[in-house]
Amino acid sequence: MDDDEREKALLAALTTEHYALQTSRSGTIAEATGRATIFLSVLSASLIGLGFVAGNDAVVRPYLGAVLPTLVIIGVLTFLRLVETTVENSLDLRRIQRIRAYYQHRFASEHDFFADAVVDEGSMRTAWTLVGTQPGRWEFLLTTAALVGAVNALLLGAGVALVTGTVGLGRGLAILVGALVAVVAFAVQFAYIIRTSNGRLS
């Protein structure tokens, strides 16, 4: 195979890979949306059910005792997968950026069609910038994983507040304990997002 044929074969492979990576990115976004929708739909149905039993003291506590742990488990599993899809999406984006940098080096010459991909090519910071995202750890607060993590934290805090209230502590103390648990739970989940992302994207 001469250089000309090798160049054509490489370009065909890169074009195919570019398409596959774009498809993969679309898939991770669709999966994240679907999983979050399922979780929030289950949460919504649980709240509607709570509305039906709220007037019956004999039923409301067993209902919450069954529903809250179920919601937390579903929420944690959803959160873990959403962190994975966030990382997968970012890795696909970085690989696309490398292919675009190759297009610029080999074919664009004096044109600047892919010039933005050449700046610090291969870095995650540049890849994020290409899609208009401000690089940094606080950007992870805007992900679907962080959204589900916040809901998980609220559910856990509400559950702890309810348990604390039933053991005889005052309402104010129960709310305070629940709020502290919610804040700590969200901080732990956010730290997990940062650690996982930095570990796999660095």
C-alpha positions as CSV (number, residue, x, y, z in Angstrom):
1,M,0.0,0.0,0.0
2,D,1.5,3.3,-1.1
3,D,1.3,6.6,0.9
4,D,-1.6,7.8,-1.2
5,E,-3.7,4.7,-0.5
6,R,-2.7,4.7,3.2
7,E,-3.8,8.3,3.5
8,K,-7.2,7.5,1.9
9,A,-7.6,4.4,4.1
10,L,-6.8,6.4,7.3
11,L,-9.2,9.2,6.3
12,A,-12.0,6.7,5.7
13,A,-11.2,5.1,9.1
14,L,-11.2,8.4,10.9
15,T,-14.5,9.5,9.2
16,T,-16.1,6.3,10.4
17,E,-14.6,6.7,13.9
18,H,-15.8,10.3,14.0
19,Y,-19.4,9.2,13.2
20,A,-19.2,6.3,15.7
21,L,-18.1,8.7,18.4
22,Q,-20.8,11.1,17.7
23,T,-23.3,8.3,17.8
24,S,-21.8,7.1,21.1
25,R,-22.2,10.6,22.5
26,S,-25.8,10.8,21.4
27,G,-26.4,7.4,23.1
28,T,-24.9,8.5,26.4
29,I,-27.0,11.6,26.4
30,A,-30.2,9.7,25.5
31,E,-29.4,7.1,28.2
32,A,-28.8,9.7,30.9
33,T,-32.1,11.5,30.0
34,G,-33.9,8.2,30.0
35,R,-32.6,7.0,33.4
36,A,-33.2,10.4,35.0
37,T,-36.7,10.4,33.6
38,I,-37.5,6.9,34.9
39,F,-36.2,7.9,38.4
40,L,-38.1,11.1,38.6
41,S,-41.2,9.4,37.3
42,V,-41.0,6.8,40.1
43,L,-40.4,9.6,42.6
44,S,-43.5,11.5,41.2
45,A,-45.7,8.4,41.4
46,S,-44.5,7.8,45.0
47,L,-45.4,11.4,46.0
48,I,-48.9,11.0,44.4
49,G,-49.3,7.8,46.4
50,L,-48.2,9.7,49.5
51,G,-51.0,12.2,48.8
52,F,-53.6,9.4,48.9
53,V,-52.4,7.9,52.2
54,A,-51.4,11.1,54.0
55,G,-54.7,11.4,55.8
56,N,-54.4,7.9,57.4
57,D,-51.9,7.8,60.2
58,A,-52.0,4.0,60.3
59,V,-50.9,3.7,56.7
60,V,-48.6,6.7,56.1
61,R,-45.6,5.5,58.2
62,P,-45.5,2.0,56.7
63,Y,-45.9,3.6,53.2
64,L,-42.9,5.9,53.8
65,G,-40.9,3.1,55.4
66,A,-41.3,1.0,52.2
67,V,-41.1,3.8,49.6
68,L,-38.2,6.0,50.9
69,P,-35.6,3.2,51.0
70,T,-36.7,2.0,47.5
71,L,-36.4,5.5,46.1
72,V,-32.9,6.0,47.7
73,I,-31.7,2.7,46.2
74,I,-33.0,3.5,42.7
75,G,-31.6,7.0,43.0
76,V,-28.1,5.8,44.0
77,L,-28.0,3.2,41.2
78,T,-29.2,5.9,38.7
79,F,-26.6,8.3,40.0
80,L,-23.7,5.8,39.6
81,R,-24.7,5.1,36.0
82,L,-25.1,8.8,35.2
83,V,-21.6,9.5,36.5
84,E,-20.4,6.8,34.1
85,T,-22.3,8.3,31.1
86,T,-20.8,11.7,31.9
87,V,-17.3,10.3,31.8
88,E,-18.0,8.3,28.6
89,N,-19.5,11.4,26.9
90,S,-16.4,13.5,27.8
91,L,-14.0,10.8,26.6
92,D,-15.8,10.6,23.3
93,L,-15.7,14.3,23.0
94,R,-11.9,14.3,23.5
95,R,-11.4,11.6,20.9
96,I,-13.5,13.7,18.4
97,Q,-11.3,16.7,19.2
98,R,-8.2,14.7,18.3
99,I,-9.7,13.6,14.9
100,R,-10.7,17.3,14.2
101,A,-7.1,18.3,15.0
102,Y,-5.9,15.8,12.4
103,Y,-8.3,17.2,9.8
104,Q,-6.8,20.7,10.5
105,H,-3.2,19.5,10.2
106,R,-3.6,17.4,7.1
107,F,-6.4,19.0,5.0
108,A,-7.4,22.5,6.2
109,S,-4.1,24.2,5.4
110,E,-4.7,28.0,5.4
111,H,-8.4,27.5,6.3
112,D,-9.5,27.6,9.9
113,F,-12.4,25.1,9.8
114,F,-10.9,23.0,12.7
115,A,-8.4,25.4,14.1
116,D,-10.1,25.5,17.5
117,A,-9.3,21.7,17.9
118,V,-5.5,22.4,17.5
119,V,-5.2,24.6,20.5
120,D,-3.8,22.3,23.3
121,E,-5.1,19.3,21.3
122,G,-6.0,16.2,23.2
123,S,-6.7,18.0,26.5
124,M,-10.1,17.7,28.2
125,R,-10.2,21.4,28.8
126,T,-10.0,22.2,25.1
127,A,-12.6,19.5,24.4
128,W,-15.1,21.1,26.8
129,T,-14.4,24.5,25.4
130,L,-15.3,23.3,21.9
131,V,-18.9,22.7,23.0
132,G,-19.2,26.0,24.9
133,T,-18.7,24.5,28.4
134,Q,-16.7,26.3,31.0
135,P,-14.0,23.8,32.2
136,G,-13.8,23.2,35.9
137,R,-15.1,21.1,38.7
138,W,-18.1,23.3,39.4
139,E,-19.4,22.6,35.9
140,F,-20.2,19.1,37.2
141,L,-22.9,20.7,39.3
142,L,-24.8,21.2,36.1
143,T,-24.8,17.5,35.1
144,T,-27.7,15.1,35.3
145,A,-25.7,13.1,37.8
146,A,-25.5,16.0,40.1
147,L,-29.3,16.6,39.7
148,V,-30.1,13.1,40.7
149,G,-27.5,13.3,43.5
150,A,-29.4,16.3,44.9
151,V,-32.7,14.5,44.8
152,N,-31.0,11.5,46.5
153,A,-29.7,13.8,49.2
154,L,-33.1,15.3,49.8
155,L,-34.8,11.9,50.0
156,L,-32.1,10.7,52.5
157,G,-32.4,13.9,54.6
158,A,-36.3,13.6,54.6
159,G,-36.0,9.9,55.7
160,V,-33.6,10.7,58.5
161,A,-35.8,13.6,59.6
162,L,-38.8,11.3,59.8
163,V,-37.0,8.6,61.7
164,T,-35.6,11.2,64.1
165,G,-39.0,12.7,64.6
166,T,-40.5,9.3,65.5
167,V,-38.0,8.5,68.2
168,G,-39.2,11.4,70.2
169,L,-36.9,14.3,69.4
170,G,-38.5,17.7,68.7
171,R,-39.6,18.7,65.2
172,G,-37.0,21.5,65.0
173,L,-34.1,19.1,65.9
174,A,-35.4,16.5,63.4
175,I,-35.5,19.0,60.6
176,L,-32.0,20.2,61.5
177,V,-30.6,16.7,61.5
178,G,-32.3,15.9,58.2
179,A,-30.9,19.0,56.6
180,L,-27.4,18.2,57.8
181,V,-27.7,14.7,56.4
182,A,-28.9,16.0,53.1
183,V,-26.0,18.4,52.8
184,V,-23.4,15.8,53.7
185,A,-25.0,13.2,51.3
186,F,-24.9,15.7,48.4
187,A,-21.3,16.6,49.2
188,V,-20.3,13.0,49.2
189,Q,-21.9,12.4,45.8
190,F,-20.4,15.5,44.3
191,A,-17.0,14.5,45.6
192,Y,-17.5,11.1,43.9
193,I,-18.4,12.8,40.6
194,I,-15.2,14.9,40.8
195,R,-12.9,12.0,41.8
196,T,-14.3,9.6,39.2
197,S,-14.1,12.2,36.4
198,N,-10.6,13.4,37.3
199,G,-9.4,9.8,37.6
200,R,-10.7,8.8,34.2
201,L,-10.4,12.0,32.2
202,S,-6.9,13.1,33.3
